[in-house]
Amino acid sequence: MKEDLMQNWNVRASVFYDCAPDIFHPISEEEKHKFFMRLSEDYGQFRAILSNSNGEEATRFTKKEGDKYEVLNNRPALIVSGTSWT
């Protein structure tokens, strides 16, 4: 865009790169599972297709068996998109 502004409009521009703060990082499988469990309370799309009676907690994306958290291989795609007006 900087080059386009200069070539087509004779406008000198500076580029400022937007970097997320350190608090934004990939979350653990446990955090993912807890997040999807909370979403599944209000949104049926996040609930597990099959329910287990063996004490397993499950969503469409993750499961917990005992102390082990796992992201499911057959989970659907989830796209999150932010909108920026800058």
PyMOL Python script that loads the backbone (N, CA, C, O; Angstrom):
from pymol import cmd

cmd.read_pdbstr("""\
ATOM      1  N   MET A   1       0.828  -1.178   0.000  1.00  0.00           N
ATOM      2  CA  MET A   1       0.000   0.000   0.000  1.00  0.00           C
ATOM      3  C   MET A   1       0.879   1.251   0.000  1.00  0.00           C
ATOM      4  O   MET A   1       0.564   2.244  -0.657  1.00  0.00           O
ATOM      5  N   LYS A   2       1.983   1.189   0.745  1.00  0.00           N
ATOM      6  CA  LYS A   2       2.895   2.333   0.792  1.00  0.00           C
ATOM      7  C   LYS A   2       3.364   2.701  -0.610  1.00  0.00           C
ATOM      8  O   LYS A   2       3.363   3.873  -0.987  1.00  0.00           O
ATOM      9  N   GLU A   3       3.766   1.690  -1.379  1.00  0.00           N
ATOM     10  CA  GLU A   3       4.238   1.929  -2.743  1.00  0.00           C
ATOM     11  C   GLU A   3       3.119   2.445  -3.641  1.00  0.00           C
ATOM     12  O   GLU A   3       3.340   3.333  -4.465  1.00  0.00           O
ATOM     13  N   ASP A   4       1.923   1.891  -3.482  1.00  0.00           N
ATOM     14  CA  ASP A   4       0.783   2.329  -4.282  1.00  0.00           C
ATOM     15  C   ASP A   4       0.462   3.793  -4.002  1.00  0.00           C
ATOM     16  O   ASP A   4       0.193   4.558  -4.928  1.00  0.00           O
ATOM     17  N   LEU A   5       0.488   4.180  -2.741  1.00  0.00           N
ATOM     18  CA  LEU A   5       0.213   5.576  -2.396  1.00  0.00           C
ATOM     19  C   LEU A   5       1.235   6.515  -3.034  1.00  0.00           C
ATOM     20  O   LEU A   5       0.885   7.595  -3.511  1.00  0.00           O
ATOM     21  N   MET A   6       2.495   6.096  -3.039  1.00  0.00           N
ATOM     22  CA  MET A   6       3.542   6.942  -3.620  1.00  0.00           C
ATOM     23  C   MET A   6       3.413   7.011  -5.141  1.00  0.00           C
ATOM     24  O   MET A   6       3.469   8.094  -5.724  1.00  0.00           O
ATOM     25  N   GLN A   7       3.239   5.852  -5.783  1.00  0.00           N
ATOM     26  CA  GLN A   7       3.201   5.805  -7.245  1.00  0.00           C
ATOM     27  C   GLN A   7       1.957   6.471  -7.828  1.00  0.00           C
ATOM     28  O   GLN A   7       2.040   7.199  -8.817  1.00  0.00           O
ATOM     29  N   ASN A   8       0.813   6.218  -7.215  1.00  0.00           N
ATOM     30  CA  ASN A   8      -0.446   6.689  -7.795  1.00  0.00           C
ATOM     31  C   ASN A   8      -0.942   8.018  -7.249  1.00  0.00           C
ATOM     32  O   ASN A   8      -1.729   8.702  -7.902  1.00  0.00           O
ATOM     33  N   TRP A   9      -0.491   8.387  -6.065  1.00  0.00           N
ATOM     34  CA  TRP A   9      -1.029   9.591  -5.434  1.00  0.00           C
ATOM     35  C   TRP A   9       0.061  10.563  -4.965  1.00  0.00           C
ATOM     36  O   TRP A   9      -0.229  11.654  -4.475  1.00  0.00           O
ATOM     37  N   ASN A  10       1.310  10.145  -5.125  1.00  0.00           N
ATOM     38  CA  ASN A  10       2.444  10.955  -4.681  1.00  0.00           C
ATOM     39  C   ASN A  10       2.334  11.305  -3.189  1.00  0.00           C
ATOM     40  O   ASN A  10       2.619  12.424  -2.763  1.00  0.00           O
ATOM     41  N   VAL A  11       1.915  10.311  -2.430  1.00  0.00           N
ATOM     42  CA  VAL A  11       1.772  10.468  -0.978  1.00  0.00           C
ATOM     43  C   VAL A  11       2.838   9.619  -0.308  1.00  0.00           C
ATOM     44  O   VAL A  11       2.922   8.414  -0.545  1.00  0.00           O
ATOM     45  N   ARG A  12       3.657  10.256   0.536  1.00  0.00           N
ATOM     46  CA  ARG A  12       4.647   9.504   1.312  1.00  0.00           C
ATOM     47  C   ARG A  12       3.958   8.966   2.561  1.00  0.00           C
ATOM     48  O   ARG A  12       3.296   9.707   3.289  1.00  0.00           O
ATOM     49  N   ALA A  13       4.121   7.686   2.795  1.00  0.00           N
ATOM     50  CA  ALA A  13       3.464   7.044   3.939  1.00  0.00           C
ATOM     51  C   ALA A  13       4.485   6.270   4.752  1.00  0.00           C
ATOM     52  O   ALA A  13       5.519   5.846   4.234  1.00  0.00           O
ATOM     53  N   SER A  14       4.188   6.092   6.018  1.00  0.00           N
ATOM     54  CA  SER A  14       5.001   5.258   6.909  1.00  0.00           C
ATOM     55  C   SER A  14       4.210   4.012   7.255  1.00  0.00           C
ATOM     56  O   SER A  14       2.982   4.043   7.339  1.00  0.00           O
ATOM     57  N   VAL A  15       4.923   2.920   7.455  1.00  0.00           N
ATOM     58  CA  VAL A  15       4.282   1.656   7.810  1.00  0.00           C
ATOM     59  C   VAL A  15       4.506   1.395   9.292  1.00  0.00           C
ATOM     60  O   VAL A  15       5.635   1.448   9.778  1.00  0.00           O
ATOM     61  N   PHE A  16       3.430   1.114  10.000  1.00  0.00           N
ATOM     62  CA  PHE A  16       3.494   0.745  11.410  1.00  0.00           C
ATOM     63  C   PHE A  16       2.906  -0.651  11.544  1.00  0.00           C
ATOM     64  O   PHE A  16       1.729  -0.866  11.254  1.00  0.00           O
ATOM     65  N   TYR A  17       3.721  -1.594  11.982  1.00  0.00           N
ATOM     66  CA  TYR A  17       3.279  -2.978  12.093  1.00  0.00           C
ATOM     67  C   TYR A  17       2.566  -3.188  13.414  1.00  0.00           C
ATOM     68  O   TYR A  17       3.039  -2.760  14.466  1.00  0.00           O
ATOM     69  N   ASP A  18       1.429  -3.849  13.347  1.00  0.00           N
ATOM     70  CA  ASP A  18       0.606  -4.138  14.514  1.00  0.00           C
ATOM     71  C   ASP A  18       1.014  -5.491  15.079  1.00  0.00           C
ATOM     72  O   ASP A  18       0.926  -6.506  14.388  1.00  0.00           O
ATOM     73  N   CYS A  19       1.455  -5.510  16.313  1.00  0.00           N
ATOM     74  CA  CYS A  19       1.853  -6.758  16.969  1.00  0.00           C
ATOM     75  C   CYS A  19       1.012  -6.961  18.219  1.00  0.00           C
ATOM     76  O   CYS A  19       0.805  -6.033  19.002  1.00  0.00           O
ATOM     77  N   ALA A  20       0.537  -8.167  18.393  1.00  0.00           N
ATOM     78  CA  ALA A  20      -0.278  -8.487  19.567  1.00  0.00           C
ATOM     79  C   ALA A  20       0.596  -8.513  20.818  1.00  0.00           C
ATOM     80  O   ALA A  20       1.768  -8.883  20.748  1.00  0.00           O
ATOM     81  N   PRO A  21       0.026  -8.118  21.973  1.00  0.00           N
ATOM     82  CA  PRO A  21       0.780  -8.211  23.225  1.00  0.00           C
ATOM     83  C   PRO A  21       1.057  -9.669  23.595  1.00  0.00           C
ATOM     84  O   PRO A  21       0.430 -10.587  23.066  1.00  0.00           O
ATOM     85  N   ASP A  22       1.994  -9.861  24.500  1.00  0.00           N
ATOM     86  CA  ASP A  22       2.402 -11.209  24.902  1.00  0.00           C
ATOM     87  C   ASP A  22       1.280 -12.027  25.541  1.00  0.00           C
ATOM     88  O   ASP A  22       1.366 -13.254  25.598  1.00  0.00           O
ATOM     89  N   ILE A  23       0.217 -11.350  26.028  1.00  0.00           N
ATOM     90  CA  ILE A  23      -0.871 -12.122  26.649  1.00  0.00           C
ATOM     91  C   ILE A  23      -1.603 -12.984  25.621  1.00  0.00           C
ATOM     92  O   ILE A  23      -2.294 -13.933  25.991  1.00  0.00           O
ATOM     93  N   PHE A  24      -1.459 -12.663  24.341  1.00  0.00           N
ATOM     94  CA  PHE A  24      -2.077 -13.462  23.293  1.00  0.00           C
ATOM     95  C   PHE A  24      -1.099 -14.545  22.866  1.00  0.00           C
ATOM     96  O   PHE A  24      -0.019 -14.259  22.347  1.00  0.00           O
ATOM     97  N   HIS A  25      -1.493 -15.789  23.092  1.00  0.00           N
ATOM     98  CA  HIS A  25      -0.641 -16.929  22.776  1.00  0.00           C
ATOM     99  C   HIS A  25      -1.528 -18.142  22.540  1.00  0.00           C
ATOM    100  O   HIS A  25      -2.695 -18.130  22.934  1.00  0.00           O
ATOM    101  N   PRO A  26      -1.014 -19.172  21.918  1.00  0.00           N
ATOM    102  CA  PRO A  26      -1.818 -20.390  21.757  1.00  0.00           C
ATOM    103  C   PRO A  26      -2.208 -20.943  23.130  1.00  0.00           C
ATOM    104  O   PRO A  26      -1.403 -20.938  24.061  1.00  0.00           O
ATOM    105  N   ILE A  27      -3.438 -21.413  23.243  1.00  0.00           N
ATOM    106  CA  ILE A  27      -3.892 -21.949  24.527  1.00  0.00           C
ATOM    107  C   ILE A  27      -3.693 -23.461  24.567  1.00  0.00           C
ATOM    108  O   ILE A  27      -3.606 -24.121  23.532  1.00  0.00           O
ATOM    109  N   SER A  28      -3.622 -23.988  25.777  1.00  0.00           N
ATOM    110  CA  SER A  28      -3.392 -25.425  25.971  1.00  0.00           C
ATOM    111  C   SER A  28      -4.637 -26.218  25.580  1.00  0.00           C
ATOM    112  O   SER A  28      -5.717 -25.655  25.404  1.00  0.00           O
ATOM    113  N   GLU A  29      -4.469 -27.521  25.449  1.00  0.00           N
ATOM    114  CA  GLU A  29      -5.618 -28.373  25.133  1.00  0.00           C
ATOM    115  C   GLU A  29      -6.649 -28.316  26.255  1.00  0.00           C
ATOM    116  O   GLU A  29      -7.851 -28.367  25.994  1.00  0.00           O
ATOM    117  N   GLU A  30      -6.190 -28.211  27.499  1.00  0.00           N
ATOM    118  CA  GLU A  30      -7.120 -28.084  28.625  1.00  0.00           C
ATOM    119  C   GLU A  30      -7.927 -26.794  28.508  1.00  0.00           C
ATOM    120  O   GLU A  30      -9.143 -26.808  28.697  1.00  0.00           O
ATOM    121  N   GLU A  31      -7.266 -25.684  28.200  1.00  0.00           N
ATOM    122  CA  GLU A  31      -7.969 -24.409  28.052  1.00  0.00           C
ATOM    123  C   GLU A  31      -8.943 -24.449  26.882  1.00  0.00           C
ATOM    124  O   GLU A  31     -10.044 -23.906  26.977  1.00  0.00           O
ATOM    125  N   LYS A  32      -8.551 -25.088  25.775  1.00  0.00           N
ATOM    126  CA  LYS A  32      -9.452 -25.232  24.633  1.00  0.00           C
ATOM    127  C   LYS A  32     -10.699 -26.005  25.044  1.00  0.00           C
ATOM    128  O   LYS A  32     -11.822 -25.610  24.730  1.00  0.00           O
ATOM    129  N   HIS A  33     -10.482 -27.117  25.756  1.00  0.00           N
ATOM    130  CA  HIS A  33     -11.612 -27.952  26.161  1.00  0.00           C
ATOM    131  C   HIS A  33     -12.571 -27.171  27.064  1.00  0.00           C
ATOM    132  O   HIS A  33     -13.785 -27.210  26.866  1.00  0.00           O
ATOM    133  N   LYS A  34     -12.030 -26.474  28.040  1.00  0.00           N
ATOM    134  CA  LYS A  34     -12.881 -25.704  28.960  1.00  0.00           C
ATOM    135  C   LYS A  34     -13.634 -24.602  28.215  1.00  0.00           C
ATOM    136  O   LYS A  34     -14.796 -24.331  28.516  1.00  0.00           O
ATOM    137  N   PHE A  35     -12.981 -23.975  27.255  1.00  0.00           N
ATOM    138  CA  PHE A  35     -13.623 -22.946  26.440  1.00  0.00           C
ATOM    139  C   PHE A  35     -14.790 -23.533  25.645  1.00  0.00           C
ATOM    140  O   PHE A  35     -15.886 -22.974  25.647  1.00  0.00           O
ATOM    141  N   PHE A  36     -14.556 -24.661  24.967  1.00  0.00           N
ATOM    142  CA  PHE A  36     -15.622 -25.285  24.187  1.00  0.00           C
ATOM    143  C   PHE A  36     -16.730 -25.836  25.080  1.00  0.00           C
ATOM    144  O   PHE A  36     -17.892 -25.841  24.674  1.00  0.00           O
ATOM    145  N   MET A  37     -16.405 -26.295  26.271  1.00  0.00           N
ATOM    146  CA  MET A  37     -17.441 -26.749  27.208  1.00  0.00           C
ATOM    147  C   MET A  37     -18.354 -25.581  27.581  1.00  0.00           C
ATOM    148  O   MET A  37     -19.574 -25.738  27.636  1.00  0.00           O
ATOM    149  N   ARG A  38     -17.765 -24.411  27.837  1.00  0.00           N
ATOM    150  CA  ARG A  38     -18.583 -23.229  28.160  1.00  0.00           C
ATOM    151  C   ARG A  38     -19.465 -22.847  26.977  1.00  0.00           C
ATOM    152  O   ARG A  38     -20.645 -22.548  27.154  1.00  0.00           O
ATOM    153  N   LEU A  39     -18.902 -22.856  25.775  1.00  0.00           N
ATOM    154  CA  LEU A  39     -19.701 -22.528  24.590  1.00  0.00           C
ATOM    155  C   LEU A  39     -20.826 -23.533  24.377  1.00  0.00           C
ATOM    156  O   LEU A  39     -21.920 -23.161  23.952  1.00  0.00           O
ATOM    157  N   SER A  40     -20.563 -24.794  24.668  1.00  0.00           N
ATOM    158  CA  SER A  40     -21.576 -25.835  24.431  1.00  0.00           C
ATOM    159  C   SER A  40     -22.781 -25.699  25.352  1.00  0.00           C
ATOM    160  O   SER A  40     -23.843 -26.250  25.062  1.00  0.00           O
ATOM    161  N   GLU A  41     -22.633 -24.974  26.455  1.00  0.00           N
ATOM    162  CA  GLU A  41     -23.775 -24.753  27.349  1.00  0.00           C
ATOM    163  C   GLU A  41     -24.844 -23.901  26.676  1.00  0.00           C
ATOM    164  O   GLU A  41     -26.036 -24.094  26.915  1.00  0.00           O
ATOM    165  N   ASP A  42     -24.423 -22.964  25.841  1.00  0.00           N
ATOM    166  CA  ASP A  42     -25.366 -22.051  25.186  1.00  0.00           C
ATOM    167  C   ASP A  42     -25.588 -22.333  23.703  1.00  0.00           C
ATOM    168  O   ASP A  42     -26.610 -21.944  23.139  1.00  0.00           O
ATOM    169  N   TYR A  43     -24.628 -23.008  23.074  1.00  0.00           N
ATOM    170  CA  TYR A  43     -24.702 -23.228  21.631  1.00  0.00           C
ATOM    171  C   TYR A  43     -24.568 -24.714  21.329  1.00  0.00           C
ATOM    172  O   TYR A  43     -23.509 -25.310  21.527  1.00  0.00           O
ATOM    173  N   GLY A  44     -25.649 -25.297  20.851  1.00  0.00           N
ATOM    174  CA  GLY A  44     -25.684 -26.726  20.574  1.00  0.00           C
ATOM    175  C   GLY A  44     -24.668 -27.194  19.553  1.00  0.00           C
ATOM    176  O   GLY A  44     -24.277 -28.361  19.556  1.00  0.00           O
ATOM    177  N   GLN A  45     -24.231 -26.291  18.674  1.00  0.00           N
ATOM    178  CA  GLN A  45     -23.257 -26.662  17.650  1.00  0.00           C
ATOM    179  C   GLN A  45     -21.939 -27.130  18.262  1.00  0.00           C
ATOM    180  O   GLN A  45     -21.175 -27.836  17.604  1.00  0.00           O
ATOM    181  N   PHE A  46     -21.663 -26.754  19.495  1.00  0.00           N
ATOM    182  CA  PHE A  46     -20.401 -27.108  20.142  1.00  0.00           C
ATOM    183  C   PHE A  46     -20.506 -28.391  20.968  1.00  0.00           C
ATOM    184  O   PHE A  46     -19.496 -28.909  21.445  1.00  0.00           O
ATOM    185  N   ARG A  47     -21.723 -28.900  21.135  1.00  0.00           N
ATOM    186  CA  ARG A  47     -21.900 -30.125  21.924  1.00  0.00           C
ATOM    187  C   ARG A  47     -21.431 -31.343  21.146  1.00  0.00           C
ATOM    188  O   ARG A  47     -21.443 -31.361  19.915  1.00  0.00           O
ATOM    189  N   ALA A  48     -21.018 -32.360  21.892  1.00  0.00           N
ATOM    190  CA  ALA A  48     -20.584 -33.617  21.275  1.00  0.00           C
ATOM    191  C   ALA A  48     -21.749 -34.256  20.532  1.00  0.00           C
ATOM    192  O   ALA A  48     -22.899 -34.155  20.961  1.00  0.00           O
ATOM    193  N   ILE A  49     -21.449 -34.912  19.421  1.00  0.00           N
ATOM    194  CA  ILE A  49     -22.492 -35.597  18.655  1.00  0.00           C
ATOM    195  C   ILE A  49     -22.985 -36.815  19.421  1.00  0.00           C
ATOM    196  O   ILE A  49     -24.191 -37.047  19.513  1.00  0.00           O
ATOM    197  N   LEU A  50     -22.066 -37.586  19.967  1.00  0.00           N
ATOM    198  CA  LEU A  50     -22.417 -38.765  20.757  1.00  0.00           C
ATOM    199  C   LEU A  50     -22.062 -38.500  22.208  1.00  0.00           C
ATOM    200  O   LEU A  50     -20.997 -37.959  22.504  1.00  0.00           O
ATOM    201  N   SER A  51     -22.950 -38.881  23.110  1.00  0.00           N
ATOM    202  CA  SER A  51     -22.631 -38.707  24.528  1.00  0.00           C
ATOM    203  C   SER A  51     -22.124 -40.027  25.092  1.00  0.00           C
ATOM    204  O   SER A  51     -22.623 -41.099  24.750  1.00  0.00           O
ATOM    205  N   ASN A  52     -21.136 -39.930  25.952  1.00  0.00           N
ATOM    206  CA  ASN A  52     -20.570 -41.109  26.596  1.00  0.00           C
ATOM    207  C   ASN A  52     -21.030 -41.169  28.039  1.00  0.00           C
ATOM    208  O   ASN A  52     -21.182 -40.138  28.695  1.00  0.00           O
ATOM    209  N   SER A  53     -21.247 -42.356  28.524  1.00  0.00           N
ATOM    210  CA  SER A  53     -21.637 -42.527  29.921  1.00  0.00           C
ATOM    211  C   SER A  53     -20.461 -42.997  30.767  1.00  0.00           C
ATOM    212  O   SER A  53     -20.637 -43.297  31.948  1.00  0.00           O
ATOM    213  N   ASN A  54     -19.267 -43.067  30.188  1.00  0.00           N
ATOM    214  CA  ASN A  54     -18.109 -43.565  30.930  1.00  0.00           C
ATOM    215  C   ASN A  54     -17.330 -42.454  31.636  1.00  0.00           C
ATOM    216  O   ASN A  54     -16.163 -42.643  31.979  1.00  0.00           O
ATOM    217  N   GLY A  55     -17.954 -41.316  31.853  1.00  0.00           N
ATOM    218  CA  GLY A  55     -17.303 -40.225  32.559  1.00  0.00           C
ATOM    219  C   GLY A  55     -16.482 -39.310  31.679  1.00  0.00           C
ATOM    220  O   GLY A  55     -15.811 -38.410  32.183  1.00  0.00           O
ATOM    221  N   GLU A  56     -16.519 -39.519  30.388  1.00  0.00           N
ATOM    222  CA  GLU A  56     -15.773 -38.670  29.463  1.00  0.00           C
ATOM    223  C   GLU A  56     -16.547 -37.383  29.211  1.00  0.00           C
ATOM    224  O   GLU A  56     -17.751 -37.414  28.956  1.00  0.00           O
ATOM    225  N   GLU A  57     -15.855 -36.261  29.284  1.00  0.00           N
ATOM    226  CA  GLU A  57     -16.433 -34.977  28.886  1.00  0.00           C
ATOM    227  C   GLU A  57     -16.056 -34.754  27.434  1.00  0.00           C
ATOM    228  O   GLU A  57     -14.903 -34.957  27.054  1.00  0.00           O
ATOM    229  N   ALA A  58     -17.014 -34.339  26.618  1.00  0.00           N
ATOM    230  CA  ALA A  58     -16.687 -34.153  25.208  1.00  0.00           C
ATOM    231  C   ALA A  58     -17.468 -32.996  24.610  1.00  0.00           C
ATOM    232  O   ALA A  58     -18.596 -32.705  25.009  1.00  0.00           O
ATOM    233  N   THR A  59     -16.842 -32.350  23.648  1.00  0.00           N
ATOM    234  CA  THR A  59     -17.482 -31.355  22.799  1.00  0.00           C
ATOM    235  C   THR A  59     -17.258 -31.813  21.360  1.00  0.00           C
ATOM    236  O   THR A  59     -16.682 -32.877  21.134  1.00  0.00           O
ATOM    237  N   ARG A  60     -17.704 -31.027  20.390  1.00  0.00           N
ATOM    238  CA  ARG A  60     -17.455 -31.376  18.981  1.00  0.00           C
ATOM    239  C   ARG A  60     -15.983 -31.248  18.627  1.00  0.00           C
ATOM    240  O   ARG A  60     -15.547 -31.751  17.591  1.00  0.00           O
ATOM    241  N   PHE A  61     -15.206 -30.573  19.486  1.00  0.00           N
ATOM    242  CA  PHE A  61     -13.821 -30.255  19.163  1.00  0.00           C
ATOM    243  C   PHE A  61     -12.800 -30.928  20.071  1.00  0.00           C
ATOM    244  O   PHE A  61     -11.666 -31.173  19.658  1.00  0.00           O
ATOM    245  N   THR A  62     -13.194 -31.228  21.301  1.00  0.00           N
ATOM    246  CA  THR A  62     -12.250 -31.740  22.295  1.00  0.00           C
ATOM    247  C   THR A  62     -12.914 -32.794  23.169  1.00  0.00           C
ATOM    248  O   THR A  62     -14.133 -32.964  23.160  1.00  0.00           O
ATOM    249  N   LYS A  63     -12.070 -33.501  23.926  1.00  0.00           N
ATOM    250  CA  LYS A  63     -12.603 -34.415  24.932  1.00  0.00           C
ATOM    251  C   LYS A  63     -11.633 -34.490  26.103  1.00  0.00           C
ATOM    252  O   LYS A  63     -10.446 -34.183  25.984  1.00  0.00           O
ATOM    253  N   LYS A  64     -12.182 -34.910  27.234  1.00  0.00           N
ATOM    254  CA  LYS A  64     -11.382 -35.118  28.439  1.00  0.00           C
ATOM    255  C   LYS A  64     -11.677 -36.518  28.946  1.00  0.00           C
ATOM    256  O   LYS A  64     -12.829 -36.864  29.208  1.00  0.00           O
ATOM    257  N   GLU A  65     -10.634 -37.319  29.082  1.00  0.00           N
ATOM    258  CA  GLU A  65     -10.744 -38.657  29.667  1.00  0.00           C
ATOM    259  C   GLU A  65      -9.806 -38.685  30.857  1.00  0.00           C
ATOM    260  O   GLU A  65      -8.588 -38.611  30.699  1.00  0.00           O
ATOM    261  N   GLY A  66     -10.376 -38.792  32.053  1.00  0.00           N
ATOM    262  CA  GLY A  66      -9.547 -38.741  33.253  1.00  0.00           C
ATOM    263  C   GLY A  66      -8.870 -37.393  33.357  1.00  0.00           C
ATOM    264  O   GLY A  66      -9.540 -36.362  33.412  1.00  0.00           O
ATOM    265  N   ASP A  67      -7.541 -37.389  33.385  1.00  0.00           N
ATOM    266  CA  ASP A  67      -6.771 -36.144  33.456  1.00  0.00           C
ATOM    267  C   ASP A  67      -6.262 -35.688  32.094  1.00  0.00           C
ATOM    268  O   ASP A  67      -5.576 -34.671  31.999  1.00  0.00           O
ATOM    269  N   LYS A  68      -6.590 -36.425  31.047  1.00  0.00           N
ATOM    270  CA  LYS A  68      -6.033 -36.155  29.723  1.00  0.00           C
ATOM    271  C   LYS A  68      -7.027 -35.383  28.847  1.00  0.00           C
ATOM    272  O   LYS A  68      -8.189 -35.766  28.713  1.00  0.00           O
ATOM    273  N   TYR A  69      -6.543 -34.297  28.261  1.00  0.00           N
ATOM    274  CA  TYR A  69      -7.336 -33.494  27.335  1.00  0.00           C
ATOM    275  C   TYR A  69      -6.836 -33.763  25.926  1.00  0.00           C
ATOM    276  O   TYR A  69      -5.638 -33.933  25.700  1.00  0.00           O
ATOM    277  N   GLU A  70      -7.773 -33.801  24.979  1.00  0.00           N
ATOM    278  CA  GLU A  70      -7.395 -34.130  23.607  1.00  0.00           C
ATOM    279  C   GLU A  70      -8.237 -33.334  22.622  1.00  0.00           C
ATOM    280  O   GLU A  70      -9.446 -33.185  22.800  1.00  0.00           O
ATOM    281  N   VAL A  71      -7.590 -32.827  21.583  1.00  0.00           N
ATOM    282  CA  VAL A  71      -8.295 -32.191  20.477  1.00  0.00           C
ATOM    283  C   VAL A  71      -8.661 -33.301  19.502  1.00  0.00           C
ATOM    284  O   VAL A  71      -7.806 -34.100  19.120  1.00  0.00           O
ATOM    285  N   LEU A  72      -9.928 -33.357  19.097  1.00  0.00           N
ATOM    286  CA  LEU A  72     -10.413 -34.442  18.245  1.00  0.00           C
ATOM    287  C   LEU A  72      -9.901 -34.313  16.813  1.00  0.00           C
ATOM    288  O   LEU A  72      -9.867 -33.219  16.249  1.00  0.00           O
ATOM    289  N   ASN A  73      -9.508 -35.433  16.242  1.00  0.00           N
ATOM    290  CA  ASN A  73      -9.044 -35.448  14.853  1.00  0.00           C
ATOM    291  C   ASN A  73     -10.176 -35.177  13.871  1.00  0.00           C
ATOM    292  O   ASN A  73      -9.950 -34.587  12.814  1.00  0.00           O
ATOM    293  N   ASN A  74     -11.387 -35.599  14.209  1.00  0.00           N
ATOM    294  CA  ASN A  74     -12.521 -35.457  13.289  1.00  0.00           C
ATOM    295  C   ASN A  74     -13.369 -34.221  13.596  1.00  0.00           C
ATOM    296  O   ASN A  74     -14.551 -34.173  13.255  1.00  0.00           O
ATOM    297  N   ARG A  75     -12.766 -33.232  14.236  1.00  0.00           N
ATOM    298  CA  ARG A  75     -13.507 -32.015  14.578  1.00  0.00           C
ATOM    299  C   ARG A  75     -13.794 -31.210  13.309  1.00  0.00           C
ATOM    300  O   ARG A  75     -13.046 -31.299  12.335  1.00  0.00           O
ATOM    301  N   PRO A  76     -14.874 -30.426  13.319  1.00  0.00           N
ATOM    302  CA  PRO A  76     -15.147 -29.569  12.163  1.00  0.00           C
ATOM    303  C   PRO A  76     -14.194 -28.373  12.159  1.00  0.00           C
ATOM    304  O   PRO A  76     -13.534 -28.088  13.158  1.00  0.00           O
ATOM    305  N   ALA A  77     -14.134 -27.692  11.042  1.00  0.00           N
ATOM    306  CA  ALA A  77     -13.330 -26.471  10.960  1.00  0.00           C
ATOM    307  C   ALA A  77     -14.039 -25.365  11.730  1.00  0.00           C
ATOM    308  O   ALA A  77     -15.268 -25.287  11.729  1.00  0.00           O
ATOM    309  N   LEU A  78     -13.276 -24.529  12.373  1.00  0.00           N
ATOM    310  CA  LEU A  78     -13.819 -23.375  13.089  1.00  0.00           C
ATOM    311  C   LEU A  78     -13.047 -22.157  12.616  1.00  0.00           C
ATOM    312  O   LEU A  78     -11.831 -22.078  12.791  1.00  0.00           O
ATOM    313  N   ILE A  79     -13.750 -21.213  12.019  1.00  0.00           N
ATOM    314  CA  ILE A  79     -13.115 -20.007  11.505  1.00  0.00           C
ATOM    315  C   ILE A  79     -13.551 -18.834  12.362  1.00  0.00           C
ATOM    316  O   ILE A  79     -14.745 -18.592  12.545  1.00  0.00           O
ATOM    317  N   VAL A  80     -12.582 -18.113  12.883  1.00  0.00           N
ATOM    318  CA  VAL A  80     -12.836 -16.904  13.663  1.00  0.00           C
ATOM    319  C   VAL A  80     -12.217 -15.758  12.890  1.00  0.00           C
ATOM    320  O   VAL A  80     -11.038 -15.799  12.537  1.00  0.00           O
ATOM    321  N   SER A  81     -13.012 -14.739  12.630  1.00  0.00           N
ATOM    322  CA  SER A  81     -12.520 -13.624  11.833  1.00  0.00           C
ATOM    323  C   SER A  81     -12.773 -12.319  12.563  1.00  0.00           C
ATOM    324  O   SER A  81     -13.885 -12.051  13.017  1.00  0.00           O
ATOM    325  N   GLY A  82     -11.749 -11.526  12.668  1.00  0.00           N
ATOM    326  CA  GLY A  82     -11.889 -10.201  13.260  1.00  0.00           C
ATOM    327  C   GLY A  82     -12.064  -9.169  12.158  1.00  0.00           C
ATOM    328  O   GLY A  82     -11.623  -9.372  11.027  1.00  0.00           O
ATOM    329  N   THR A  83     -12.703  -8.074  12.494  1.00  0.00           N
ATOM    330  CA  THR A  83     -12.892  -6.991  11.540  1.00  0.00           C
ATOM    331  C   THR A  83     -12.167  -5.765  12.059  1.00  0.00           C
ATOM    332  O   THR A  83     -12.332  -5.383  13.217  1.00  0.00           O
ATOM    333  N   SER A  84     -11.378  -5.158  11.217  1.00  0.00           N
ATOM    334  CA  SER A  84     -10.651  -3.960  11.601  1.00  0.00           C
ATOM    335  C   SER A  84     -11.009  -2.831  10.642  1.00  0.00           C
ATOM    336  O   SER A  84     -11.051  -3.023   9.427  1.00  0.00           O
ATOM    337  N   TRP A  85     -11.259  -1.679  11.191  1.00  0.00           N
ATOM    338  CA  TRP A  85     -11.595  -0.519  10.371  1.00  0.00           C
ATOM    339  C   TRP A  85     -10.405   0.413  10.219  1.00  0.00           C
ATOM    340  O   TRP A  85     -10.556   1.552   9.777  1.00  0.00           O
ATOM    341  N   THR A  86      -9.217  -0.070  10.584  1.00  0.00           N
ATOM    342  CA  THR A  86      -8.045   0.817  10.506  1.00  0.00           C
ATOM    343  C   THR A  86      -7.321   0.645   9.200  1.00  0.00           C
ATOM    344  O   THR A  86      -6.313   1.309   8.960  1.00  0.00           O
TER     345      THR A  86
END
""", "prot")
cmd.dss("prot")
cmd.show_as("cartoon", "prot")
cmd.util.cbc("prot")
cmd.orient("prot")
